[in-house]
Amino acid sequence: MKATQGRNVVVVGTQWGDEGKGKLVDWLTESAGGVVRFQGGHNAGHTLVINGVKTALNLIPSGIMRPGVKCYIGNGVVLNCAHLFKEIAGLEAIGVEVRSRLRISEACPLILPFHEAIDVAREVKRGESGAEKIGTTGKGIGPAYEDKIARRALRVQDIKNPERFAAKLRELLDLHNYVLTKYLGAAALEFEPIYADAMQHAELIKPLMADVSRELNDAHKAGVNLLFEGAQGTLLDVDHGTYPFVTSSNCVAGNAAAGSGVGPSLLHYVLGITKAYCTRVGGGPFPTELEWQKEGTPGYHMSTVGAERGVVTGRYRRCGWFDAALLKRSAQVNGLTGLCITKLDVLDGLKELKLCTGYELDGQRVDILPAGADDIERCIPFYETLEGWSESTVGVTQFDKLPTNARLYLQRIEQVTGVPVHMVSTSPDRDHTILMRHPFLAN
């Protein structure tokens, strides 16, 4: 008799990140035996609130907060070892057991100090030249991915061979020091401190190294449910986002396969996380952006009630109305099965809400977000106006207990986007979640 195989769910952000994926991954992990990060690095930020206690994670999968759940960092992630062990120490300090449950792909490219130096120096140079800054976190993510694509990256597996690591490091450092000093006008970095730190990290990371692809496939065959945790959001995807104001990796659901080493046929359900409004950190087009710094405006309400500041950088997030045309683009490139609407409670108290259903672009109506950032810049939103609600939705866990206008708002999102709403989050707390269809239960 054939053994029962696991069911696998991919969680992706459908906007510009910061949609509240961490809470939903943590909540869904109750039904999973493993959680997988498949792209990005410590430029991601997930804030979890469990029993009123807030925990911020950047690199380690959110499933680490569930005892007994295995966590995997796949080959699609770029790894800063110093940050990894700082994060591990922080979790261990609050009693979370990490090391026996965390597995790291040997194929992960390493983020090294010169990557961070280049990242920061580039943004400074863009600012000095008058060019608009990309808005990177300065964590070295982009330069590390550049080395990966150029086939010169130092990877986790390289630290097992100190002599080979040293030779590759010298060559790579020479290249990046040339760029830093000759082009970016920044200081050169020294070899010895970088090498010494890497060798110190080597002894700590060796017990965590794994063939993540094999372990995930074995777990699936053994009947373990797996949850694939995306970072950032679809509109920050390097191919499908608002280029060049994007991150340096693929954030879409399809990369869960390439970034972890499982076949696409093993991805059974794709859950798109979307705020009940829109936010964006950093530069780039944002068709439904509101004035969010002026008291008494809807944008200010979203910013303050939603505590809209970045987990990693602390930067304020730009705020705007819900964009259904944008979500259509996300549904298209991710193959969304269902939606989870987060931060519905932030809209409590607004007398009316606007919902973008499409745009005017060069005199024509378009009903889906254009693919190019230049076109997006010229989009003028078409809005529908819906009545708001004065009742509190905080902590509501049943759909029929929501205010009538809140239910109508969610239903209208379904109608315009064509994607069913399967979950709703009504506060940052793990348990304040409305469930209409569970992603881990097959049809």
C-alpha positions in Angstrom: 0.0 0.0 0.0 1.3 3.5 -0.9 2.2 5.6 2.1 0.3 8.8 2.6 2.3 11.8 1.4 2.4 15.2 2.9 0.4 18.2 1.7 2.5 21.3 1.0 1.5 25.0 1.2 3.3 28.0 -0.2 2.7 31.4 1.5 3.6 34.5 -0.5 3.1 38.2 -0.1 0.9 39.7 -2.8 1.9 43.4 -2.5 5.2 45.0 -1.6 5.9 42.9 1.4 5.0 43.6 5.1 1.7 41.9 4.6 1.8 39.9 7.9 3.1 36.6 6.5 5.0 35.7 9.7 1.8 35.5 11.8 0.1 33.3 9.2 3.0 31.0 8.8 3.2 30.6 12.5 -0.5 29.9 12.7 -0.5 27.4 9.9 2.6 25.7 11.3 0.2 24.0 13.8 -0.6 21.7 10.8 2.9 21.4 9.5 6.0 19.4 10.4 8.4 21.7 8.6 8.8 25.3 7.5 11.0 26.3 4.6 12.6 29.7 3.7 13.4 29.7 -0.1 14.6 33.2 -1.0 15.8 36.5 0.3 18.0 37.0 3.3 18.0 38.9 6.6 16.4 41.8 4.8 13.1 40.2 5.5 11.2 40.8 8.7 8.5 38.8 10.3 6.9 40.0 13.5 5.0 37.4 15.6 2.8 38.1 18.6 2.1 35.0 20.7 0.2 35.5 23.9 1.0 39.2 23.8 4.7 38.7 23.4 6.3 40.1 20.3 9.2 38.4 18.5 10.9 39.7 15.3 12.6 37.2 13.0 14.6 38.1 9.9 16.2 34.9 8.6 15.0 31.9 10.6 11.6 30.6 9.5 8.7 31.6 11.6 7.9 28.0 12.4 10.7 28.0 14.9 8.2 29.4 17.5 6.3 26.0 17.3 8.1 23.3 19.4 9.0 20.2 17.5 8.7 21.8 14.0 11.7 21.5 11.8 12.9 24.7 10.0 14.8 24.7 6.7 16.8 27.5 5.0 16.9 26.6 1.3 19.5 27.1 -1.3 17.6 30.2 -2.6 18.5 32.2 0.5 21.6 34.3 0.9 23.1 33.8 4.3 24.8 36.2 6.7 26.3 33.9 9.4 26.9 36.6 11.9 23.2 37.6 11.8 22.1 34.0 11.8 23.9 33.3 15.1 22.8 36.5 16.6 19.2 35.6 15.8 19.7 32.1 17.3 21.1 33.6 20.5 18.1 35.9 20.8 15.7 33.0 20.4 17.6 30.8 22.9 17.6 33.6 25.4 13.8 33.4 25.5 13.8 29.7 25.8 13.3 28.6 22.2 15.3 25.5 21.2 16.7 26.1 17.8 19.9 24.2 16.8 18.4 20.7 16.8 15.5 21.8 14.5 17.3 24.1 12.0 18.8 22.8 8.8 20.7 25.0 6.3 21.4 24.2 2.7 25.1 23.9 1.9 24.4 25.7 -1.4 23.3 29.0 0.3 25.6 31.8 -0.9 27.3 33.7 1.9 26.8 37.4 2.6 30.2 38.8 3.5 31.2 42.3 4.8 32.2 43.6 1.4 28.6 42.9 0.1 27.2 45.2 2.8 29.8 47.8 2.1 29.0 47.8 -1.6 25.2 47.9 -0.9 25.6 51.0 1.3 28.1 52.8 -0.9 25.9 52.4 -4.0 22.9 54.0 -2.3 25.1 56.9 -1.2 26.5 57.3 -4.7 22.9 57.3 -6.2 21.9 60.0 -3.7 24.9 62.1 -4.5 24.3 61.9 -8.2 20.7 62.9 -7.8 19.3 59.5 -8.9 16.4 58.1 -6.9 17.6 55.6 -4.4 16.4 52.0 -4.7 15.7 51.9 -1.0 17.7 48.7 -0.1 18.1 47.7 3.5 21.9 48.0 3.1 22.3 44.3 4.2 24.3 43.2 1.2 21.6 41.1 -0.3 21.8 42.3 -3.9 25.6 42.1 -4.2 25.6 38.6 -2.7 23.1 37.5 -5.4 25.2 39.2 -8.0 28.1 37.0 -7.0 25.9 33.9 -7.1 24.7 34.7 -10.7 28.3 35.5 -11.7 29.3 32.0 -10.4 31.9 33.4 -8.1 30.0 33.2 -4.7 31.4 31.7 -1.6 28.8 29.2 -0.4 28.1 27.5 3.0 29.8 24.3 1.8 33.0 26.2 1.1 33.7 26.8 4.8 34.4 23.1 5.2 37.6 23.6 3.4 39.6 26.5 4.9 42.4 26.5 2.3 40.0 26.7 -0.6 37.8 29.2 1.2 40.8 31.5 1.8 41.9 31.4 -1.8 38.4 32.2 -3.1 38.0 34.9 -0.5 41.2 36.7 -1.5 40.2 36.7 -5.2 36.6 37.9 -4.4 37.9 40.5 -2.0 40.3 41.9 -4.5 37.5 42.4 -7.0 35.1 44.1 -4.6 37.8 46.3 -3.0 38.6 47.5 -6.5 34.9 48.5 -7.0 34.7 50.0 -3.5 37.8 52.2 -3.9 38.0 53.0 -7.6 34.3 53.4 -8.4 32.3 54.0 -5.3 34.9 56.1 -3.4 34.6 53.9 -0.2 37.3 52.3 2.0 38.8 48.9 1.2 38.2 46.0 3.6 41.0 43.8 5.1 41.2 40.0 4.4 42.2 38.8 7.9 39.2 39.9 9.9 36.7 38.6 7.3 38.5 35.2 7.1 38.8 34.9 10.9 35.1 35.6 11.4 34.2 33.1 8.7 36.3 30.3 10.3 34.7 31.0 13.7 31.2 30.8 12.1 32.3 27.6 10.3 32.5 25.6 13.6 29.0 26.8 14.6 27.3 26.2 11.3 28.7 22.8 10.4 26.2 20.9 12.6 23.4 22.7 10.9 24.4 22.0 7.3 22.2 19.6 5.3 21.1 18.5 1.9 17.9 20.3 2.3 16.4 19.1 -1.0 16.8 15.5 0.0 15.5 16.1 3.5 12.4 17.9 2.2 11.6 15.2 -0.4 12.1 12.5 2.3 9.8 14.3 4.7 7.1 14.6 2.0 7.3 10.9 1.2 7.0 10.2 4.9 3.7 12.1 5.1 5.0 15.4 6.7 3.2 18.6 5.8 5.5 21.3 4.6 5.0 25.1 4.6 7.1 27.2 2.3 7.5 30.7 3.7 8.1 33.5 1.2 9.8 36.8 2.1 9.1 40.3 0.8 6.2 40.5 -1.7 5.3 39.7 -5.3 5.7 43.4 -6.5 9.3 43.3 -5.1 10.1 40.2 -7.3 13.2 40.9 -9.4 11.4 39.7 -12.5 7.7 40.4 -11.9 7.9 43.4 -9.6 8.2 47.2 -10.1 11.7 47.0 -11.5 14.2 48.4 -10.7 12.6 49.2 -7.3 12.6 45.6 -6.3 14.5 43.1 -4.2 17.2 40.8 -5.7 15.4 37.5 -5.6 12.3 35.8 -6.9 9.5 36.2 -4.4 6.8 34.4 -6.3 5.4 31.0 -5.5 7.2 29.2 -8.2 10.5 29.9 -6.6 9.6 27.8 -3.6 10.5 24.8 -5.8 13.8 26.2 -7.2 14.8 27.8 -3.9 14.5 24.7 -1.9 15.0 21.7 -4.2 11.5 20.2 -4.5 9.6 19.7 -7.7 6.7 22.1 -8.7 4.2 19.2 -8.5 4.8 19.1 -4.7 3.4 22.6 -4.2 -0.3 21.9 -3.6 -1.8 25.2 -2.4 -0.6 28.8 -2.8 -1.9 31.2 -0.1 -1.6 34.9 -1.0 -1.2 37.3 2.0 -2.6 40.7 1.4 -3.3 43.7 3.7 -6.8 45.1 3.7 -5.1 48.3 2.3 -1.6 48.8 0.7 1.8 49.8 2.0 5.2 50.2 0.5 8.7 50.9 2.0 11.3 52.8 -0.1 11.1 54.2 -3.6 9.1 53.1 -6.6 5.6 53.5 -8.1 2.5 53.2 -5.8 -0.7 54.0 -7.7 -3.1 54.1 -4.7 -0.7 56.0 -2.3 -2.4 58.4 0.1 -1.2 61.4 2.1 -0.2 59.4 5.2 1.7 62.0 7.2 -1.2 64.4 7.7 -3.4 63.9 10.8 -7.1 63.2 10.2 -6.5 61.6 6.8 -7.3 57.9 6.0 -3.6 57.4 5.2 -2.5 58.7 8.5 -5.1 56.4 10.2 -3.6 53.4 8.4 0.0 54.5 9.3 -0.7 55.1 13.0 -3.3 52.4 13.8 -1.4 49.9 11.7 2.0 50.8 13.2 3.4 50.9 9.7 7.1 50.9 10.2 9.6 48.4 8.7 10.7 45.5 10.9 14.2 45.5 9.5 15.0 49.2 9.0 12.3 51.0 11.1 11.4 53.2 8.1 7.9 54.4 7.8 5.8 52.6 5.2 3.9 54.6 2.6 0.1 53.8 2.9 -2.7 53.7 0.4 -6.1 52.1 -0.6 -6.5 48.5 -1.5 -5.5 47.8 -5.1 -7.5 45.0 -6.7 -5.8 45.5 -10.1 -2.4 45.0 -8.4 -3.7 41.8 -6.7 -4.8 40.5 -10.1 -1.2 40.7 -11.3 -0.1 38.8 -8.1 -2.7 36.2 -8.7 -1.6 35.7 -12.2 2.1 35.2 -11.5 1.7 33.2 -8.3 -1.3 31.0 -9.3 -3.0 31.8 -6.0 -5.4 29.3 -4.6 -6.8 31.6 -1.9 -6.3 34.8 0.0 -5.7 35.7 3.6 -6.6 39.3 4.3 -4.6 40.8 7.1 -5.0 44.0 9.2 -8.7 44.2 8.6 -9.0 45.7 12.1 -6.8 48.7 11.1 -9.7 50.0 9.0 -12.1 50.0 12.0 -13.5 53.5 12.4 -13.1 54.8 8.8 -16.4 56.2 7.5 -15.7 55.1 3.9 -13.3 53.0 2.1 -12.0 53.2 -1.5 -11.1 50.1 -3.6 -9.1 50.5 -6.8 -10.6 48.3 -9.5 -8.4 49.4 -12.4 -6.5 52.4 -13.9 -6.6 54.9 -16.7 -3.3 54.5 -18.6 -2.7 56.8 -21.7 -6.4 57.4 -22.1 -7.3 53.7 -21.9 -8.8 51.6 -19.0 -6.7 48.7 -17.8 -7.9 46.3 -15.2 -4.6 44.7 -14.2 -1.4 46.3 -13.0 0.9 46.8 -15.9 4.2 44.9 -16.0 6.5 47.9 -16.4 7.3 50.4 -13.6 7.2 53.2 -16.2 3.7 52.4 -17.1 2.7 52.0 -13.5 4.0 55.5 -12.8 1.4 56.9 -15.2 -1.6 54.9 -13.9 -4.5 56.9 -12.5 -6.7 54.6 -10.3 -10.4 54.1 -10.7 -12.0 53.8 -7.3 -15.2 52.3 -5.9 -16.4 53.8 -2.7 -17.7 51.5 0.0 -19.2 52.3 3.5 -16.9 51.7 6.4 -17.8 50.4 9.8 -17.5 51.8 13.4 -17.6 48.5 15.2 -14.4 46.8 16.4 -13.2 43.8 14.5 -10.2 43.2 16.8 -10.0 39.6 17.8 -13.0 38.4 15.8 -12.6 34.7 14.9 -15.8 34.0 13.0 -16.8 35.5 9.6 -20.4 36.0 10.5 -19.4 38.0 13.6 -17.8 40.7 11.5 -19.7 44.0 11.0 -21.9 43.8 7.9 -19.8 46.4 6.0 -16.6 44.6 6.8 -18.1 41.4 5.3 -19.2 43.3 2.2 -15.7 44.8 1.8 -14.2 41.3 1.8 -16.8 39.9 -0.5 -16.1 42.8 -3.0 -12.4 42.0 -2.9 -13.2 38.4 -3.9 -15.5 39.6 -6.7 -13.1 42.1 -8.2 -9.9 40.0 -7.9 -11.4 36.6 -8.7 -9.6 35.0 -5.8 -11.5 33.6 -2.8 -10.8 34.8 0.7 -10.0 31.8 2.8 -8.6 33.5 5.9 -8.8 36.8 7.6 -6.5 38.2 10.3 -8.1 40.6 12.9 -5.1 41.4 15.0 -1.3 40.5 15.2 -2.1 37.8 17.8 -1.7 34.2 16.6 -5.2 33.2 17.6 -7.1 36.2 16.2 -7.8 34.5 12.8 -10.9 33.8 10.8 -10.8 30.5 8.8 -13.1 29.7 6.0 -10.9 27.0 4.3 -7.8 25.5 5.7 -4.9 25.4 3.2 -3.7 22.0 4.5 -7.0 20.3 3.8 -7.5 19.1 0.3 -10.7 19.8 -1.6 
